[in-house]
Amino acid sequence: ASKDRVYVLFANNLGIGSRTVVSEVNPHSLAYSDVINTATYDTAQGSFCTDGVCLYISTAIASVDSTLLKFRLSDWAFVDLVGLSLGIKTLQFGHSCRYDGANVYVTSAGSDLVSYLAVVRIDPASFTVLDGASLPDNTNAIFTDDFAFTGAYLWCGSEISGNIVRLSKASLASQTVVTTGLGVACWCSY
């Protein structure tokens, strides 16, 4: 929450051609209003976060390279967008977006996290992709709708393997897999 409000992201999860709507809810009076309502930027099953100054929305349209949208909280004006790519690889299906106090991270719910990026780190000031990484294989693909931060690490669960992948914030390519052995999907990590 920011500005003592709760924000909710709505979009058509069927993909291209839907509207993106962000509503602001007053948690005391329960009054709400749509603060962003656009067909220009389609987020489908995206995610969002805030740094207290701007709202960042990741796009998640199947088979389309993801972008990160930036809107000012003070007047809800669109500021910029950045493609979630690094080198020749792109991130598709940006499924979770979080701010750690310094950078914005976006993870993918894609099933091919070898050919595509699994995670990217974006500098909110310069609005550029600073780092990104793929996985060595697709055993732990389809990262969950959320992920956790602890100190120098991100913790992402796999909806395929049920394993947890620990990624270093210093270098997202530095990864350690925690093999759970459960054989069921991991739905979230916090």
Accessible surface in RSA format (square Angstrom, percent):
REM  Atomic radii and reference values for relative SASA: ProtOr
REM  Chains: A
REM  Algorithm: Lee & Richards
REM  Probe-radius: 1.40
REM  Slices: 20
REM RES _ NUM      All-atoms   Total-Side   Main-Chain    Non-polar    All polar
REM                ABS   REL    ABS   REL    ABS   REL    ABS   REL    ABS   REL
RES ALA A   1   114.36 105.1  36.75  56.7  77.61 176.5  41.87  59.0  72.49 192.0
RES SER A   2    15.40  13.0   8.85  11.8   6.55  15.1   9.01  19.2   6.39   8.9
RES LYS A   3   101.42  49.5  66.22  40.6  35.20  83.8  70.43  63.4  31.00  33.0
RES ASP A   4    88.18  61.8  72.22  71.9  15.95  37.7  37.50  88.3  50.68  50.5
RES ARG A   5    66.98  28.1  66.76  34.0   0.22   0.5   2.79   3.8  64.19  38.9
RES VAL A   6    66.58  43.8  66.19  59.9   0.39   0.9  66.58  57.9   0.00   0.0
RES TYR A   7    25.19  11.8   8.12   4.6  17.07  44.4   8.12   6.1  17.07  21.0
RES VAL A   8    52.03  34.2  49.74  45.0   2.30   5.5  52.03  45.2   0.00   0.0
RES LEU A   9    35.63  19.8  12.21   8.7  23.42  58.9  12.21   8.6  23.42  63.0
RES PHE A  10   105.36  52.7 101.35  62.8   4.00  10.4 105.30  63.8   0.06   0.2
RES ALA A  11    36.01  33.1   0.83   1.3  35.19  80.0   6.96   9.8  29.05  77.0
RES ASN A  12    66.61  45.9  54.60  52.8  12.01  28.9  23.01  55.4  43.60  42.1
RES ASN A  13    89.54  61.7  74.83  72.3  14.71  35.4  10.27  24.7  79.27  76.6
RES LEU A  14   158.39  88.2 122.80  87.8  35.59  89.5 127.37  89.4  31.02  83.5
RES GLY A  15     8.58  10.6   0.00   N/A   8.58  10.6   7.65  21.0   0.94   2.1
RES ILE A  16   139.25  79.2 108.77  81.0  30.49  73.5 108.77  78.3  30.49  82.7
RES GLY A  17    71.67  88.4   0.00   N/A  71.67  88.4  38.10 104.6  33.57  75.2
RES SER A  18     7.04   5.9   0.40   0.5   6.64  15.3   5.62  12.0   1.42   2.0
RES ARG A  19   119.64  50.2 114.14  58.2   5.51  13.1  59.81  81.7  59.83  36.3
RES THR A  20     0.26   0.2   0.26   0.3   0.00   0.0   0.26   0.4   0.00   0.0
RES VAL A  21    24.99  16.4  24.99  22.6   0.00   0.0  24.99  21.7   0.00   0.0
RES VAL A  22     0.00   0.0   0.00   0.0   0.00   0.0   0.00   0.0   0.00   0.0
RES SER A  23     4.79   4.0   4.79   6.4   0.00   0.0   2.63   5.6   2.15   3.0
RES GLU A  24    30.38  17.4  28.31  21.4   2.07   4.9   1.26   2.4  29.12  23.8
RES VAL A  25    34.15  22.5  34.15  30.9   0.00   0.0  34.15  29.7   0.00   0.0
RES ASN A  26    30.13  20.8  29.39  28.4   0.74   1.8   4.85  11.7  25.28  24.4
RES PRO A  27    55.73  40.6  32.73  29.8  22.99  83.6  36.42  30.1  19.31 120.0
RES HIS A  28   142.52  77.9 108.93  75.7  33.60  85.9  87.05  89.7  55.47  64.5
RES SER A  29    75.14  63.5  42.60  56.9  32.54  75.0  49.74 105.9  25.40  35.6
RES LEU A  30   128.85  71.8 114.16  81.7  14.70  36.9 114.72  80.6  14.13  38.0
RES ALA A  31    62.14  57.1  49.96  77.1  12.18  27.7  60.54  85.3   1.60   4.2
RES TYR A  32   154.06  71.9 127.23  72.4  26.83  69.8  82.58  62.1  71.48  88.1
RES SER A  33    57.91  48.9  52.70  70.3   5.20  12.0  43.85  93.4  14.05  19.7
RES ASP A  34    76.83  53.8  47.07  46.9  29.76  70.4  11.15  26.2  65.69  65.5
RES VAL A  35    30.95  20.4  10.34   9.4  20.61  49.7  16.11  14.0  14.84  40.3
RES ILE A  36     8.88   5.1   4.20   3.1   4.69  11.3   8.77   6.3   0.11   0.3
RES ASN A  37    79.50  54.8  52.31  50.6  27.19  65.5  17.06  41.1  62.44  60.4
RES THR A  38    22.40  15.9  19.43  19.7   2.98   7.1  16.99  22.8   5.42   8.2
RES ALA A  39    59.72  54.9  38.00  58.6  21.71  49.4  38.66  54.4  21.06  55.8
RES THR A  40   104.22  74.1  71.26  72.2  32.96  78.5  47.00  63.1  57.23  86.5
RES TYR A  41    48.89  22.8  45.31  25.8   3.57   9.3  27.14  20.4  21.75  26.8
RES ASP A  42    21.27  14.9  13.75  13.7   7.52  17.8  13.75  32.4   7.52   7.5
RES THR A  43     0.00   0.0   0.00   0.0   0.00   0.0   0.00   0.0   0.00   0.0
RES ALA A  44     5.79   5.3   1.48   2.3   4.32   9.8   1.48   2.1   4.32  11.4
RES GLN A  45    71.36  39.9  60.31  44.1  11.05  26.3  20.17  42.9  51.20  38.8
RES GLY A  46    17.92  22.1   0.00   N/A  17.92  22.1   0.00   0.0  17.92  40.1
RES SER A  47    18.86  15.9  14.84  19.8   4.02   9.3   6.69  14.2  12.17  17.0
RES PHE A  48    52.31  26.2  36.45  22.6  15.86  41.3  36.45  22.1  15.86  45.4
RES CYS A  49    19.50  14.8  10.39  11.6   9.11  21.4  19.50  49.4   0.00   0.0
RES THR A  50    38.35  27.3  25.48  25.8  12.87  30.7  25.48  34.2  12.87  19.5
RES ASP A  51    38.67  27.1  14.94  14.9  23.73  56.1   5.21  12.3  33.46  33.4
RES GLY A  52    46.86  57.8   0.00   N/A  46.86  57.8  23.13  63.5  23.73  53.2
RES VAL A  53   102.90  67.7  97.02  87.8   5.87  14.2 100.70  87.5   2.20   6.0
RES CYS A  54     7.62   5.8   7.62   8.5   0.00   0.0   0.00   0.0   7.62   8.2
RES LEU A  55     2.19   1.2   2.19   1.6   0.00   0.0   2.19   1.5   0.00   0.0
RES TYR A  56     1.78   0.8   1.78   1.0   0.00   0.0   0.00   0.0   1.78   2.2
RES ILE A  57     0.00   0.0   0.00   0.0   0.00   0.0   0.00   0.0   0.00   0.0
RES SER A  58     0.00   0.0   0.00   0.0   0.00   0.0   0.00   0.0   0.00   0.0
RES THR A  59     9.27   6.6   9.27   9.4   0.00   0.0   5.55   7.5   3.72   5.6
RES ALA A  60     1.17   1.1   0.00   0.0   1.17   2.7   0.00   0.0   1.17   3.1
RES ILE A  61    17.98  10.2  16.46  12.3   1.52   3.7  16.95  12.2   1.03   2.8
RES ALA A  62    74.28  68.3  59.74  92.2  14.54  33.1  62.31  87.8  11.97  31.7
RES SER A  63   100.76  85.1  70.43  94.0  30.32  69.9  37.66  80.2  63.10  88.4
RES VAL A  64    55.88  36.8  51.69  46.8   4.19  10.1  55.40  48.1   0.48   1.3
RES ASP A  65    69.27  48.5  60.16  59.9   9.12  21.6  21.72  51.1  47.55  47.4
RES SER A  66     1.19   1.0   0.00   0.0   1.19   2.7   0.55   1.2   0.64   0.9
RES THR A  67    33.66  23.9  33.66  34.1   0.00   0.0  28.17  37.8   5.49   8.3
RES LEU A  68     0.00   0.0   0.00   0.0   0.00   0.0   0.00   0.0   0.00   0.0
RES LEU A  69     1.74   1.0   1.74   1.2   0.00   0.0   1.74   1.2   0.00   0.0
RES LYS A  70    24.21  11.8  24.21  14.9   0.00   0.0   4.91   4.4  19.30  20.6
RES PHE A  71     7.73   3.9   7.73   4.8   0.00   0.0   7.73   4.7   0.00   0.0
RES ARG A  72    94.47  39.7  94.47  48.2   0.00   0.0  32.85  44.9  61.61  37.3
RES LEU A  73     4.48   2.5   4.48   3.2   0.00   0.0   4.48   3.1   0.00   0.0
RES SER A  74    92.89  78.5  56.78  75.8  36.12  83.2  53.95 114.9  38.94  54.6
RES ASP A  75    83.16  58.3  56.06  55.8  27.10  64.1  38.59  90.8  44.57  44.5
RES TRP A  76    38.68  15.5  26.71  12.9  11.98  28.1  21.80  11.6  16.88  27.4
RES ALA A  77    33.84  31.1  24.38  37.6   9.46  21.5  33.84  47.7   0.00   0.0
RES PHE A  78    75.33  37.7  50.00  31.0  25.33  65.9  50.00  30.3  25.33  72.5
RES VAL A  79    59.88  39.4  33.21  30.1  26.67  64.3  36.65  31.8  23.22  63.0
RES ASP A  80    64.65  45.3  63.72  63.4   0.93   2.2   6.91  16.3  57.74  57.6
RES LEU A  81    75.54  42.1  62.23  44.5  13.30  33.4  62.23  43.7  13.30  35.8
RES VAL A  82    24.85  16.4  21.61  19.6   3.24   7.8  24.85  21.6   0.00   0.0
RES GLY A  83    36.32  44.8   0.00   N/A  36.32  44.8  23.24  63.8  13.08  29.3
RES LEU A  84     1.80   1.0   0.00   0.0   1.80   4.5   0.05   0.0   1.75   4.7
RES SER A  85    45.85  38.7  38.84  51.8   7.01  16.1   9.92  21.1  35.93  50.3
RES LEU A  86    68.74  38.3  59.49  42.6   9.26  23.3  62.27  43.7   6.48  17.4
RES GLY A  87    76.45  94.3   0.00   N/A  76.45  94.3  42.85 117.6  33.60  75.3
RES ILE A  88   177.04 100.7 142.76 106.4  34.28  82.6 150.33 108.3  26.70  72.5
RES LYS A  89    68.39  33.4  66.27  40.7   2.12   5.0  46.02  41.4  22.37  23.8
RES THR A  90    27.12  19.3  26.05  26.4   1.07   2.6  23.09  31.0   4.02   6.1
RES LEU A  91     0.00   0.0   0.00   0.0   0.00   0.0   0.00   0.0   0.00   0.0
RES GLN A  92    31.34  17.5  31.25  22.8   0.08   0.2   6.73  14.3  24.60  18.7
RES PHE A  93    40.77  20.4  40.68  25.2   0.09   0.2  40.68  24.7   0.09   0.3
RES GLY A  94     0.00   0.0   0.00   N/A   0.00   0.0   0.00   0.0   0.00   0.0
RES HIS A  95    26.57  14.5  22.58  15.7   3.98  10.2  15.95  16.4  10.62  12.4
RES SER A  96     1.95   1.6   1.95   2.6   0.00   0.0   0.00   0.0   1.95   2.7
RES CYS A  97     3.95   3.0   0.00   0.0   3.95   9.3   0.00   0.0   3.95   4.3
RES ARG A  98    68.92  28.9  68.10  34.7   0.82   1.9  19.96  27.3  48.96  29.7
RES TYR A  99    62.62  29.2  43.66  24.8  18.95  49.3  21.68  16.3  40.94  50.5
RES ASP A 100    41.56  29.1   7.74   7.7  33.82  80.0   8.95  21.1  32.61  32.5
RES GLY A 101    56.09  69.2   0.00   N/A  56.09  69.2  28.90  79.3  27.19  60.9
RES ALA A 102    62.43  57.4  46.82  72.3  15.61  35.5  52.53  74.0   9.91  26.2
RES ASN A 103    25.77  17.8  25.77  24.9   0.00   0.0   0.00   0.0  25.77  24.9
RES VAL A 104     0.09   0.1   0.09   0.1   0.00   0.0   0.09   0.1   0.00   0.0
RES TYR A 105     1.68   0.8   1.68   1.0   0.00   0.0   0.00   0.0   1.68   2.1
RES VAL A 106     0.00   0.0   0.00   0.0   0.00   0.0   0.00   0.0   0.00   0.0
RES THR A 107     0.47   0.3   0.47   0.5   0.00   0.0   0.00   0.0   0.47   0.7
RES SER A 108     0.89   0.7   0.89   1.2   0.00   0.0   0.00   0.0   0.89   1.2
RES ALA A 109     9.69   8.9   2.27   3.5   7.41  16.9   2.27   3.2   7.41  19.6
RES GLY A 110    15.34  18.9   0.00   N/A  15.34  18.9  15.34  42.1   0.00   0.0
RES SER A 111    73.99  62.5  61.24  81.7  12.75  29.4  26.40  56.2  47.58  66.7
RES ASP A 112    47.88  33.5  44.67  44.5   3.21   7.6  23.17  54.5  24.71  24.6
RES LEU A 113     0.44   0.2   0.44   0.3   0.00   0.0   0.44   0.3   0.00   0.0
RES VAL A 114    53.10  34.9  52.62  47.6   0.48   1.2  52.62  45.7   0.48   1.3
RES SER A 115    63.94  54.0  46.33  61.8  17.61  40.6  25.57  54.4  38.37  53.8
RES TYR A 116    76.48  35.7  76.48  43.5   0.00   0.0  35.52  26.7  40.95  50.5
RES LEU A 117     5.94   3.3   5.94   4.3   0.00   0.0   5.94   4.2   0.00   0.0
RES ALA A 118     0.00   0.0   0.00   0.0   0.00   0.0   0.00   0.0   0.00   0.0
RES VAL A 119     0.00   0.0   0.00   0.0   0.00   0.0   0.00   0.0   0.00   0.0
RES VAL A 120     0.00   0.0   0.00   0.0   0.00   0.0   0.00   0.0   0.00   0.0
RES ARG A 121    34.77  14.6  34.77  17.7   0.00   0.0   3.67   5.0  31.09  18.8
RES ILE A 122     0.00   0.0   0.00   0.0   0.00   0.0   0.00   0.0   0.00   0.0
RES ASP A 123    36.38  25.5  36.38  36.2   0.00   0.0   3.11   7.3  33.27  33.2
RES PRO A 124    14.07  10.3  12.82  11.7   1.25   4.5  13.11  10.8   0.96   6.0
RES ALA A 125    94.09  86.5  57.76  89.1  36.33  82.6  68.62  96.6  25.47  67.5
RES SER A 126    64.97  54.9  36.60  48.8  28.36  65.3  45.73  97.4  19.23  26.9
RES PHE A 127    13.76   6.9   6.53   4.0   7.24  18.8   6.53   4.0   7.24  20.7
RES THR A 128    62.03  44.1  61.28  62.1   0.75   1.8  56.66  76.1   5.37   8.1
RES VAL A 129    23.70  15.6   5.71   5.2  17.99  43.3   5.71   5.0  17.99  48.8
RES LEU A 130    86.13  48.0  57.38  41.1  28.75  72.3  60.40  42.4  25.73  69.2
RES ASP A 131    24.83  17.4  24.35  24.2   0.48   1.1   5.48  12.9  19.35  19.3
RES GLY A 132    11.30  13.9   0.00   N/A  11.30  13.9   0.00   0.0  11.30  25.3
RES ALA A 133     6.79   6.2   1.24   1.9   5.56  12.6   6.79   9.6   0.00   0.0
RES SER A 134    22.86  19.3   9.12  12.2  13.74  31.6   9.03  19.2  13.83  19.4
RES LEU A 135     9.26   5.2   4.23   3.0   5.03  12.6   5.37   3.8   3.89  10.5
RES PRO A 136   116.63  85.0  79.63  72.6  37.00 134.5  92.85  76.7  23.79 147.8
RES ASP A 137    71.98  50.4  68.75  68.4   3.23   7.6  32.20  75.8  39.78  39.7
RES ASN A 138    55.65  38.4  45.88  44.3   9.77  23.5  21.82  52.5  33.82  32.7
RES THR A 139    78.07  55.5  65.39  66.3  12.69  30.2  51.73  69.5  26.34  39.8
RES ASN A 140    12.84   8.9  12.84  12.4   0.00   0.0   0.60   1.5  12.23  11.8
RES ALA A 141     0.00   0.0   0.00   0.0   0.00   0.0   0.00   0.0   0.00   0.0
RES ILE A 142    43.69  24.9  43.69  32.6   0.00   0.0  43.69  31.5   0.00   0.0
RES PHE A 143     1.13   0.6   1.13   0.7   0.00   0.0   1.13   0.7   0.00   0.0
RES THR A 144     0.20   0.1   0.01   0.0   0.19   0.5   0.00   0.0   0.20   0.3
RES ASP A 145    83.47  58.5  72.08  71.7  11.39  26.9  22.96  54.0  60.51  60.3
RES ASP A 146    42.73  29.9  41.46  41.3   1.27   3.0  18.64  43.9  24.09  24.0
RES PHE A 147     0.61   0.3   0.53   0.3   0.08   0.2   0.53   0.3   0.08   0.2
RES ALA A 148    11.67  10.7  10.42  16.1   1.24   2.8  11.67  16.4   0.00   0.0
RES PHE A 149    44.38  22.2  21.83  13.5  22.55  58.7  21.83  13.2  22.55  64.5
RES THR A 150    74.27  52.8  66.01  66.9   8.26  19.7  69.23  93.0   5.04   7.6
RES GLY A 151    71.26  87.9   0.00   N/A  71.26  87.9  46.56 127.8  24.70  55.3
RES ALA A 152    57.48  52.8  48.75  75.2   8.73  19.9  53.21  74.9   4.27  11.3
RES TYR A 153    71.24  33.3  71.24  40.5   0.00   0.0  33.21  25.0  38.02  46.9
RES LEU A 154     0.00   0.0   0.00   0.0   0.00   0.0   0.00   0.0   0.00   0.0
RES TRP A 155    63.49  25.5  63.49  30.7   0.00   0.0  63.40  33.8   0.10   0.2
RES CYS A 156     0.52   0.4   0.52   0.6   0.00   0.0   0.39   1.0   0.12   0.1
RES GLY A 157     0.00   0.0   0.00   N/A   0.00   0.0   0.00   0.0   0.00   0.0
RES SER A 158     0.00   0.0   0.00   0.0   0.00   0.0   0.00   0.0   0.00   0.0
RES GLU A 159    38.30  22.0  25.99  19.7  12.30  29.3   3.73   7.2  34.57  28.2
RES ILE A 160    88.49  50.4  63.77  47.5  24.72  59.6  68.00  49.0  20.49  55.6
RES SER A 161    21.79  18.4   7.56  10.1  14.23  32.8  15.67  33.4   6.13   8.6
RES GLY A 162     3.76   4.6   0.00   N/A   3.76   4.6   0.82   2.3   2.94   6.6
RES ASN A 163    14.12   9.7  14.12  13.6   0.00   0.0   0.00   0.0  14.12  13.6
RES ILE A 164    35.25  20.1  35.25  26.3   0.00   0.0  35.25  25.4   0.00   0.0
RES VAL A 165     0.69   0.5   0.69   0.6   0.00   0.0   0.69   0.6   0.00   0.0
RES ARG A 166    70.40  29.6  69.48  35.4   0.92   2.2   2.13   2.9  68.27  41.4
RES LEU A 167     0.00   0.0   0.00   0.0   0.00   0.0   0.00   0.0   0.00   0.0
RES SER A 168    15.80  13.4  15.55  20.8   0.25   0.6   5.16  11.0  10.64  14.9
RES LYS A 169    39.18  19.1  37.16  22.8   2.02   4.8  20.45  18.4  18.72  19.9
RES ALA A 170    90.38  83.1  57.21  88.3  33.17  75.5  68.78  96.9  21.60  57.2
RES SER A 171    50.62  42.8  49.41  65.9   1.21   2.8  31.03  66.1  19.59  27.4
RES LEU A 172     0.00   0.0   0.00   0.0   0.00   0.0   0.00   0.0   0.00   0.0
RES ALA A 173    73.33  67.4  52.08  80.4  21.25  48.3  53.17  74.9  20.16  53.4
RES SER A 174    64.24  54.3  51.99  69.4  12.25  28.2  26.83  57.1  37.40  52.4
RES GLN A 175    46.45  26.0  12.96   9.5  33.49  79.7   8.88  18.9  37.57  28.5
RES THR A 176    67.35  47.9  63.09  64.0   4.27  10.2  48.42  65.0  18.93  28.6
RES VAL A 177    64.86  42.7  41.58  37.6  23.28  56.1  41.58  36.1  23.28  63.1
RES VAL A 178    67.86  44.7  64.11  58.0   3.75   9.0  67.86  59.0   0.00   0.0
RES THR A 179   103.89  73.9  75.77  76.8  28.12  67.0  54.60  73.3  49.28  74.5
RES THR A 180    48.79  34.7  19.05  19.3  29.74  70.9  26.56  35.7  22.23  33.6
RES GLY A 181    69.35  85.5   0.00   N/A  69.35  85.5  36.90 101.3  32.45  72.7
RES LEU A 182   126.89  70.7 102.68  73.5  24.21  60.9 105.34  74.0  21.55  58.0
RES GLY A 183    68.89  85.0   0.00   N/A  68.89  85.0  36.15  99.2  32.74  73.3
RES VAL A 184    92.15  60.6  86.70  78.5   5.45  13.1  91.85  79.8   0.30   0.8
RES ALA A 185    31.51  29.0  13.34  20.6  18.17  41.3  13.34  18.8  18.17  48.1
RES CYS A 186    19.90  15.1  12.32  13.7   7.58  17.8  10.70  27.1   9.20   9.9
RES TRP A 187   171.70  68.9 159.98  77.4  11.72  27.5 136.06  72.5  35.64  57.8
RES CYS A 188    79.49  60.1  63.24  70.5  16.25  38.2   7.29  18.5  72.20  77.9
RES SER A 189    17.18  14.5  10.34  13.8   6.84  15.8  17.18  36.6   0.00   0.0
RES TYR A 190   227.98 106.4 174.09  99.0  53.89 140.2 136.22 102.4  91.76 113.1
END  Absolute sums over single chains surface
CHAIN  1 A     8681.0       6374.3       2306.8       5170.0       3511.1
END  Absolute sums over all chains
TOTAL          8681.0       6374.3       2306.8       5170.0       3511.1
